[in-house]
Amino acid sequence: MSLKPVNYISLSALSYIDFNSSMKNKTIEHLVNNKLIKEDDLSSPELSTLQNSSNPLRSWKLINFLPNNQNGLSAAVFQNPEAKESQCNIGIICSINKEYVYA
């Protein structure tokens, strides 16, 4: 899947969600379907496209994250389901072949 700007905006906005360790290695679809991402968050313009079950971003996996800190900064790493490697850590920008996105 080619990462279009609108998809990158969604992943960037998603990085500000309150993730916890039980959400790691779960697909965005799993997080949405199990209401681990609040409906209020999904109603924002940046995330509203994730409500559509046919959105290909829903198959991406949350690999790692840094929670929103007091400065308002947070980060997350999402893995394209077509990625061949399974490791990518915060602090390493992994965007080779659009397999990982550091947002």
N, CA, C and O atoms as a DFTB+ gen file, in Angstrom:
412 C
 N C O
     1  1       0.842      -1.179       0.000
     2  2       0.000       0.000       0.000
     3  2       0.880       1.233       0.000
     4  3       1.772       1.363       0.838
     5  1       0.642       2.117      -0.912
     6  2       1.347       3.391      -0.950
     7  2       0.735       4.304       0.109
     8  3      -0.486       4.413       0.217
     9  1       1.586       4.949       0.880
    10  2       1.091       5.793       1.966
    11  2       0.816       7.191       1.433
    12  3       1.737       7.956       1.151
    13  1      -0.453       7.507       1.302
    14  2      -0.877       8.818       0.830
    15  2      -0.806       9.810       1.985
    16  3      -0.860       9.405       3.147
    17  1      -0.688      11.101       1.686
    18  2      -0.631      12.107       2.762
    19  2      -1.797      12.011       3.747
    20  3      -1.600      12.180       4.951
    21  1      -3.001      11.744       3.258
    22  2      -4.157      11.654       4.153
    23  2      -3.992      10.486       5.130
    24  3      -4.423      10.574       6.280
    25  1      -3.371       9.396       4.677
    26  2      -3.128       8.252       5.558
    27  2      -2.058       8.578       6.600
    28  3      -2.172       8.188       7.762
    29  1      -1.029       9.291       6.176
    30  2       0.007       9.685       7.129
    31  2      -0.582      10.617       8.191
    32  3      -0.222      10.525       9.365
    33  1      -1.477      11.507       7.787
    34  2      -2.134      12.406       8.743
    35  2      -2.930      11.579       9.759
    36  3      -2.913      11.884      10.951
    37  1      -3.618      10.549       9.299
    38  2      -4.374       9.687      10.215
    39  2      -3.449       8.987      11.198
    40  3      -3.737       8.939      12.394
    41  1      -2.339       8.443      10.705
    42  2      -1.400       7.766      11.599
    43  2      -0.773       8.743      12.588
    44  3      -0.566       8.407      13.754
    45  1      -0.475       9.948      12.119
    46  2       0.089      10.964      13.014
    47  2      -0.899      11.331      14.111
    48  3      -0.523      11.442      15.277
    49  1      -2.150      11.517      13.744
    50  2      -3.183      11.846      14.738
    51  2      -3.383      10.679      15.696
    52  3      -3.615      10.878      16.888
    53  1      -3.293       9.479      15.176
    54  2      -3.474       8.292      15.996
    55  2      -2.381       8.170      17.061
    56  3      -2.607       7.570      18.112
    57  1      -1.213       8.729      16.801
    58  2      -0.120       8.622      17.766
    59  2      -0.427       9.364      19.068
    60  3       0.261       9.159      20.067
    61  1      -1.450      10.224      19.072
    62  2      -1.821      10.954      20.283
    63  2      -2.918      10.263      21.093
    64  3      -3.373      10.794      22.106
    65  1      -3.341       9.084      20.649
    66  2      -4.322       8.296      21.397
    67  2      -3.635       7.785      22.670
    68  3      -2.421       7.580      22.685
    69  1      -4.402       7.585      23.715
    70  2      -3.865       7.023      24.955
    71  2      -3.670       5.521      24.800
    72  3      -4.562       4.740      25.131
    73  1      -2.508       5.116      24.298
    74  2      -2.205       3.696      24.151
    75  2      -1.730       3.136      25.483
    76  3      -1.246       3.877      26.339
    77  1      -1.868       1.830      25.656
    78  2      -1.256       1.153      26.792
    79  2      -0.587      -0.114      26.267
    80  3      -0.775      -0.480      25.107
    81  1       0.184      -0.778      27.105
    82  2       0.997      -1.901      26.637
    83  2       0.165      -3.047      26.067
    84  3       0.660      -3.795      25.223
    85  1      -1.079      -3.205      26.503
    86  2      -1.909      -4.295      25.965
    87  2      -2.318      -4.039      24.512
    88  3      -2.817      -4.945      23.843
    89  1      -2.112      -2.825      24.022
    90  2      -2.492      -2.482      22.649
    91  2      -1.376      -2.781      21.643
    92  3      -1.618      -2.807      20.437
    93  1      -0.161      -3.006      22.138
    94  2       0.958      -3.292      21.237
    95  2       0.684      -4.556      20.432
    96  3       0.080      -5.510      20.921
    97  1       1.139      -4.535      19.201
    98  2       1.009      -5.647      18.265
    99  2      -0.433      -5.976      17.901
   100  3      -0.727      -7.079      17.438
   101  1      -1.316      -5.031      18.108
   102  2      -2.713      -5.170      17.691
   103  2      -2.929      -4.299      16.456
   104  3      -2.315      -3.242      16.309
   105  1      -3.797      -4.751      15.588
   106  2      -4.108      -3.950      14.408
   107  2      -4.997      -2.776      14.800
   108  3      -5.668      -2.792      15.832
   109  1      -4.982      -1.781      13.965
   110  2      -5.870      -0.636      14.184
   111  2      -7.318      -1.126      14.155
   112  3      -8.156      -0.639      14.913
   113  1      -7.604      -2.075      13.294
   114  2      -8.960      -2.628      13.236
   115  2      -9.364      -3.237      14.581
   116  3     -10.477      -3.013      15.056
   117  1      -8.473      -3.993      15.184
   118  2      -8.748      -4.582      16.495
   119  2      -9.014      -3.485      17.529
   120  3      -9.944      -3.588      18.329
   121  1      -8.194      -2.444      17.503
   122  2      -8.348      -1.348      18.460
   123  2      -9.684      -0.626      18.276
   124  3     -10.322      -0.227      19.250
   125  1     -10.096      -0.463      17.026
   126  2     -11.373       0.207      16.738
   127  2     -12.541      -0.703      17.111
   128  3     -13.462      -0.278      17.808
   129  1     -12.507      -1.941      16.654
   130  2     -13.625      -2.871      16.878
   131  2     -13.858      -3.177      18.354
   132  3     -14.992      -3.403      18.777
   133  1     -12.777      -3.181      19.131
   134  2     -12.889      -3.482      20.556
   135  2     -12.980      -2.218      21.404
   136  3     -12.826      -2.247      22.625
   137  1     -13.235      -1.111      20.716
   138  2     -13.453       0.189      21.370
   139  2     -12.295       0.605      22.279
   140  3     -12.491       1.294      23.280
   141  1     -11.079       0.171      21.910
   142  2      -9.886       0.605      22.628
   143  2      -9.478       2.001      22.171
   144  3      -8.742       2.706      22.861
   145  1      -9.962       2.381      21.008
   146  2      -9.876       3.767      20.548
   147  2     -11.269       4.334      20.731
   148  3     -12.235       3.822      20.165
   149  1     -11.371       5.366      21.505
   150  2     -12.681       5.932      21.863
   151  2     -13.395       6.494      20.645
   152  3     -12.767       7.036      19.735
   153  1     -14.704       6.360      20.641
   154  2     -15.509       6.876      19.534
   155  2     -15.344       8.385      19.379
   156  3     -15.393       8.907      18.265
   157  1     -15.149       9.085      20.495
   158  2     -14.912      10.534      20.425
   159  2     -13.666      10.839      19.612
   160  3     -13.638      11.801      18.844
   161  1     -12.629      10.014      19.782
   162  2     -11.392      10.210      19.021
   163  2     -11.635       9.958      17.534
   164  3     -11.122      10.683      16.681
   165  1     -12.417       8.930      17.234
   166  2     -12.686       8.583      15.836
   167  2     -13.559       9.611      15.128
   168  3     -13.631       9.623      13.899
   169  1     -14.212      10.458      15.881
   170  2     -15.041      11.477      15.244
   171  2     -14.235      12.699      14.805
   172  3     -14.754      13.572      14.109
   173  1     -12.964      12.759      15.215
   174  2     -12.136      13.883      14.766
   175  2     -11.891      13.753      13.267
   176  3     -11.825      12.634      12.757
   177  1     -11.753      14.861      12.550
   178  2     -11.568      14.795      11.091
   179  2     -10.366      13.942      10.672
   180  3     -10.411      13.259       9.649
   181  1      -9.296      13.985      11.464
   182  2      -8.082      13.244      11.103
   183  2      -8.262      11.735      11.221
   184  3      -7.610      10.974      10.506
   185  1      -9.137      11.305      12.112
   186  2      -9.314       9.870      12.355
   187  2     -10.628       9.314      11.835
   188  3     -10.835       8.101      11.864
   189  1     -11.501      10.159      11.370
   190  2     -12.835       9.708      10.958
   191  2     -12.783       8.658       9.845
   192  3     -13.683       7.823       9.753
   193  1     -11.764       8.681       9.010
   194  2     -11.668       7.687       7.930
   195  2     -11.451       6.282       8.475
   196  3     -11.730       5.304       7.782
   197  1     -10.954       6.165       9.713
   198  2     -10.728       4.843      10.300
   199  2     -12.037       4.156      10.693
   200  3     -12.044       2.963      10.994
   201  1     -13.137       4.899      10.692
   202  2     -14.440       4.300      10.979
   203  2     -14.871       3.372       9.843
   204  3     -15.637       2.433      10.057
   205  1     -14.377       3.639       8.644
   206  2     -14.726       2.843       7.469
   207  2     -13.955       1.526       7.509
   208  3     -12.725       1.531       7.460
   209  1     -14.660       0.403       7.596
   210  2     -14.012      -0.904       7.705
   211  2     -13.171      -1.274       6.487
   212  3     -12.344      -2.183       6.568
   213  1     -13.363      -0.597       5.374
   214  2     -12.563      -0.904       4.178
   215  2     -11.275      -0.080       4.108
   216  3     -10.497      -0.237       3.167
   217  1     -11.040       0.793       5.088
   218  2      -9.821       1.594       5.089
   219  2      -8.619       0.670       5.287
   220  3      -8.558      -0.036       6.294
   221  1      -7.658       0.655       4.353
   222  2      -6.502      -0.248       4.464
   223  2      -5.618       0.027       5.688
   224  3      -4.873      -0.854       6.117
   225  1      -5.692       1.233       6.251
   226  2      -4.892       1.520       7.447
   227  2      -5.315       0.652       8.625
   228  3      -4.528       0.433       9.546
   229  1      -6.534       0.162       8.605
   230  2      -7.025      -0.651       9.718
   231  2      -6.258      -1.957       9.865
   232  3      -6.310      -2.583      10.923
   233  1      -5.546      -2.379       8.824
   234  2      -4.755      -3.610       8.914
   235  2      -3.340      -3.358       9.435
   236  3      -2.588      -4.305       9.668
   237  1      -2.973      -2.089       9.620
   238  2      -1.654      -1.762      10.162
   239  2      -1.634      -2.081      11.654
   240  3      -2.665      -2.030      12.324
   241  1      -0.448      -2.410      12.165
   242  2      -0.281      -2.814      13.551
   243  2       0.461      -1.748      14.347
   244  3       1.395      -1.126      13.842
   245  1       0.043      -1.541      15.587
   246  2       0.777      -0.678      16.509
   247  2       1.948      -1.487      17.044
   248  3       1.749      -2.502      17.711
   249  1       3.171      -1.043      16.754
   250  2       4.362      -1.772      17.174
   251  2       4.905      -1.246      18.494
   252  3       5.267      -2.021      19.379
   253  1       4.959       0.069      18.618
   254  2       5.499       0.679      19.825
   255  2       4.972       2.094      19.945
   256  3       4.464       2.657      18.975
   257  1       5.090       2.675      21.133
   258  2       4.606       4.039      21.327
   259  2       5.295       4.677      22.520
   260  3       5.805       3.988      23.403
   261  1       5.303       5.980      22.533
   262  2       5.685       6.786      23.685
   263  2       4.461       7.587      24.047
   264  3       3.914       8.290      23.198
   265  1       4.014       7.501      25.285
   266  2       2.776       8.201      25.660
   267  2       2.911       9.718      25.575
   268  3       4.007      10.276      25.635
   269  1       1.773      10.352      25.437
   270  2       1.694      11.808      25.412
   271  2       2.288      12.325      26.719
   272  3       1.841      11.946      27.801
   273  1       3.298      13.195      26.617
   274  2       3.927      13.697      27.835
   275  2       3.455      15.102      28.159
   276  3       2.619      15.662      27.449
   277  1       3.982      15.664      29.216
   278  2       3.535      16.986      29.669
   279  2       3.822      18.084      28.660
   280  3       3.227      19.159      28.741
   281  1       4.717      17.842      27.714
   282  2       4.999      18.825      26.672
   283  2       4.055      18.692      25.483
   284  3       4.121      19.485      24.544
   285  1       3.184      17.699      25.522
   286  2       2.242      17.496      24.433
   287  2       2.805      16.679      23.286
   288  3       2.221      16.653      22.203
   289  1       3.943      16.004      23.506
   290  2       4.551      15.195      22.458
   291  2       4.279      13.725      22.705
   292  3       4.332      13.252      23.841
   293  1       3.992      13.021      21.651
   294  2       3.855      11.572      21.735
   295  2       4.319      10.997      20.403
   296  3       4.481      11.728      19.426
   297  1       4.529       9.694      20.369
   298  2       5.005       9.052      19.146
   299  2       4.493       7.623      19.101
   300  3       4.204       7.018      20.134
   301  1       4.386       7.099      17.904
   302  2       3.970       5.710      17.725
   303  2       4.613       5.171      16.458
   304  3       4.903       5.918      15.524
   305  1       4.829       3.866      16.443
   306  2       5.338       3.186      15.256
   307  2       4.263       2.215      14.808
   308  3       3.793       1.383      15.584
   309  1       3.883       2.331      13.550
   310  2       2.870       1.460      12.962
   311  2       3.516       0.629      11.863
   312  3       4.360       1.129      11.120
   313  1       3.128      -0.628      11.755
   314  2       3.695      -1.538      10.765
   315  2       2.681      -1.870       9.692
   316  3       1.552      -2.269       9.976
   317  1       3.107      -1.699       8.460
   318  2       2.328      -2.121       7.303
   319  2       2.242      -3.644       7.342
   320  3       3.253      -4.293       7.609
   321  1       1.092      -4.236       7.089
   322  2       0.981      -5.701       7.126
   323  2       1.862      -6.392       6.086
   324  3       2.118      -7.592       6.192
   325  1       2.318      -5.658       5.100
   326  2       3.186      -6.227       4.079
   327  2       4.652      -6.183       4.478
   328  3       5.506      -6.637       3.717
   329  1       4.967      -5.642       5.664
   330  2       6.356      -5.524       6.114
   331  2       6.962      -6.905       6.308
   332  3       6.295      -7.837       6.756
   333  1       8.224      -7.016       5.967
   334  2       8.909      -8.295       6.082
   335  2       9.607      -8.455       7.426
   336  3       9.805      -9.580       7.886
   337  1       9.978      -7.357       8.058
   338  2      10.656      -7.414       9.347
   339  2       9.651      -7.181      10.458
   340  3       8.581      -6.615      10.235
   341  1      10.004      -7.623      11.658
   342  2       9.064      -7.474      12.766
   343  2       9.583      -6.553      13.862
   344  3       8.938      -6.438      14.905
   345  1      10.711      -5.900      13.672
   346  2      11.252      -5.034      14.709
   347  2      11.388      -3.609      14.216
   348  3      11.911      -3.362      13.129
   349  1      10.923      -2.694      15.006
   350  2      11.110      -1.274      14.752
   351  2      10.850      -0.573      16.070
   352  3       9.782      -0.739      16.659
   353  1      11.794       0.197      16.536
   354  2      11.666       0.837      17.836
   355  2      11.597       2.340      17.706
   356  3      12.125       2.928      16.762
   357  1      10.929       2.958      18.684
   358  2      10.893       4.410      18.745
   359  2      12.329       4.902      18.772
   360  3      13.183       4.306      19.430
   361  1      12.593       5.971      18.070
   362  2      13.935       6.527      18.001
   363  2      14.619       6.175      16.693
   364  3      15.626       6.782      16.327
   365  1      14.072       5.197      15.993
   366  2      14.596       4.824      14.680
   367  2      13.488       5.120      13.684
   368  3      12.387       4.582      13.799
   369  1      13.768       5.959      12.719
   370  2      12.754       6.251      11.708
   371  2      12.779       5.120      10.696
   372  3      13.758       4.942       9.971
   373  1      11.703       4.362      10.652
   374  2      11.617       3.172       9.813
   375  2      10.576       3.394       8.734
   376  3       9.407       3.054       8.919
   377  1      10.978       3.947       7.637
   378  2      10.011       4.187       6.572
   379  2      10.473       3.561       5.259
   380  3       9.989       3.935       4.190
   381  1      11.387       2.629       5.329
   382  2      11.886       1.972       4.132
   383  2      10.747       1.180       3.496
   384  3      10.099       0.366       4.155
   385  1      10.513       1.425       2.225
   386  2       9.442       0.769       1.482
   387  2       8.078       0.931       2.132
   388  3       7.182       0.118       1.903
   389  1       7.912       1.961       2.931
   390  2       6.639       2.239       3.584
   391  2       6.166       1.065       4.444
   392  3       4.964       0.888       4.641
   393  1       7.123       0.247       4.969
   394  2       6.751      -0.892       5.798
   395  2       6.426      -0.457       7.213
   396  3       5.560      -1.038       7.867
   397  1       7.124       0.568       7.683
   398  2       6.890       1.099       9.012
   399  2       6.713       2.597       8.904
   400  3       7.308       3.239       8.039
   401  1       5.908       3.148       9.769
   402  2       5.754       4.599       9.809
   403  2       5.953       5.036      11.246
   404  3       5.305       4.537      12.166
   405  1       6.848       5.963      11.412
   406  2       7.112       6.570      12.708
   407  2       6.339       7.858      12.729
   408  3       6.671       8.784      11.989
   409  1       5.318       7.947      13.553
   410  2       4.454       9.132      13.546
   411  2       4.533       9.865      14.863
   412  3       3.872      10.888      15.040
